[in-house]
Amino acid sequence: MKVLNGLAFLIVLAIAATTWALYLLEPGLLLGTPWGHVHLVFLLLGAFGLGLAVMGMYVLTGWANAQAALSKRNRELRLVKSELEALRKQHPQETPVIPDR
């Protein structure tokens, strides 16, 4: 997990460094959008942010599915334990008596 956190941090640093360098080295990179002329850097950051948001949705969905599966498994486990206790009450085990020597 530490490797993935480090990798994510390096990717964010690389994106930040790239956009900063692009903004400083190419100040005239303006693209026409419905909102007027926008520097390419802001569009790149917006696309990266949208990608992070989509990735977050996938992570959230996976977490919710895992929680549902754990809840279902725990419910089934409690049901099996209650059935086992009911069977134990119906059929008590006789403890063998070992005579003293």
C-alpha positions as a Python dict, from the first residue, in 0.01 Angstrom:
ca = {
    (1, 'M'): (0, 0, 0),
    (2, 'K'): (291, 232, 72),
    (3, 'V'): (420, 172, -280),
    (4, 'L'): (84, 269, -431),
    (5, 'N'): (62, 581, -216),
    (6, 'G'): (415, 679, -317),
    (7, 'L'): (339, 614, -683),
    (8, 'A'): (21, 823, -668),
    (9, 'F'): (215, 1104, -501),
    (10, 'L'): (485, 1090, -771),
    (11, 'I'): (222, 1099, -1047),
    (12, 'V'): (56, 1405, -894),
    (13, 'L'): (396, 1575, -856),
    (14, 'A'): (481, 1494, -1219),
    (15, 'I'): (150, 1639, -1342),
    (16, 'A'): (200, 1950, -1129),
    (17, 'A'): (558, 1999, -1252),
    (18, 'T'): (459, 1943, -1614),
    (19, 'T'): (171, 2188, -1602),
    (20, 'W'): (380, 2449, -1420),
    (21, 'A'): (663, 2417, -1671),
    (22, 'L'): (421, 2425, -1964),
    (23, 'Y'): (253, 2736, -1826),
    (24, 'L'): (585, 2915, -1779),
    (25, 'L'): (757, 2803, -2101),
    (26, 'E'): (459, 2838, -2336),
    (27, 'P'): (245, 3129, -2215),
    (28, 'G'): (73, 3158, -2552),
    (29, 'L'): (-86, 2810, -2554),
    (30, 'L'): (-443, 2934, -2552),
    (31, 'L'): (-727, 2719, -2681),
    (32, 'G'): (-1066, 2843, -2783),
    (33, 'T'): (-1344, 2702, -2569),
    (34, 'P'): (-1708, 2795, -2519),
    (35, 'W'): (-1590, 2995, -2215),
    (36, 'G'): (-1335, 3195, -2413),
    (37, 'H'): (-963, 3146, -2455),
    (38, 'V'): (-822, 2913, -2189),
    (39, 'H'): (-463, 2809, -2138),
    (40, 'L'): (-398, 2443, -2217),
    (41, 'V'): (-266, 2385, -1865),
    (42, 'F'): (-604, 2449, -1708),
    (43, 'L'): (-768, 2203, -1945),
    (44, 'L'): (-505, 1941, -1860),
    (45, 'L'): (-557, 1995, -1487),
    (46, 'G'): (-934, 1973, -1535),
    (47, 'A'): (-900, 1647, -1726),
    (48, 'F'): (-669, 1507, -1456),
    (49, 'G'): (-915, 1614, -1187),
    (50, 'L'): (-1203, 1448, -1370),
    (51, 'G'): (-997, 1130, -1398),
    (52, 'L'): (-932, 1138, -1023),
    (53, 'A'): (-1303, 1187, -960),
    (54, 'V'): (-1393, 886, -1177),
    (55, 'M'): (-1126, 677, -1005),
    (56, 'G'): (-1271, 784, -671),
    (57, 'M'): (-1615, 668, -781),
    (58, 'Y'): (-1473, 327, -875),
    (59, 'V'): (-1300, 300, -537),
    (60, 'L'): (-1619, 402, -357),
    (61, 'T'): (-1823, 148, -552),
    (62, 'G'): (-1570, -128, -477),
    (63, 'W'): (-1573, -38, -107),
    (64, 'A'): (-1956, -44, -99),
    (65, 'N'): (-1962, -383, -273),
    (66, 'A'): (-1704, -522, -30),
    (67, 'Q'): (-1906, -396, 267),
    (68, 'A'): (-2221, -557, 126),
    (69, 'A'): (-2041, -888, 73),
    (70, 'L'): (-1897, -880, 427),
    (71, 'S'): (-2237, -801, 570),
    (72, 'K'): (-2395, -1090, 379),
    (73, 'R'): (-2119, -1328, 491),
    (74, 'N'): (-2155, -1224, 854),
    (75, 'R'): (-2533, -1264, 837),
    (76, 'E'): (-2495, -1616, 694),
    (77, 'L'): (-2235, -1699, 959),
    (78, 'R'): (-2467, -1587, 1239),
    (79, 'L'): (-2747, -1797, 1087),
    (80, 'V'): (-2527, -2106, 1072),
    (81, 'K'): (-2410, -2051, 1431),
    (82, 'S'): (-2768, -2019, 1554),
    (83, 'E'): (-2864, -2338, 1369),
    (84, 'L'): (-2567, -2517, 1522),
    (85, 'E'): (-2665, -2402, 1871),
    (86, 'A'): (-3022, -2522, 1812),
    (87, 'L'): (-2890, -2863, 1705),
    (88, 'R'): (-2665, -2880, 2011),
    (89, 'K'): (-2961, -2810, 2237),
    (90, 'Q'): (-3166, -3083, 2067),
    (91, 'H'): (-2890, -3343, 2085),
    (92, 'P'): (-2674, -3292, 2391),
    (93, 'Q'): (-2350, -3485, 2381),
    (94, 'E'): (-2287, -3736, 2645),
    (95, 'T'): (-1951, -3696, 2805),
    (96, 'P'): (-1779, -4030, 2845),
    (97, 'V'): (-1689, -4119, 3199),
    (98, 'I'): (-1346, -4270, 3234),
    (99, 'P'): (-1328, -4488, 3541),
    (100, 'D'): (-1051, -4417, 3785),
    (101, 'R'): (-763, -4655, 3774),
}
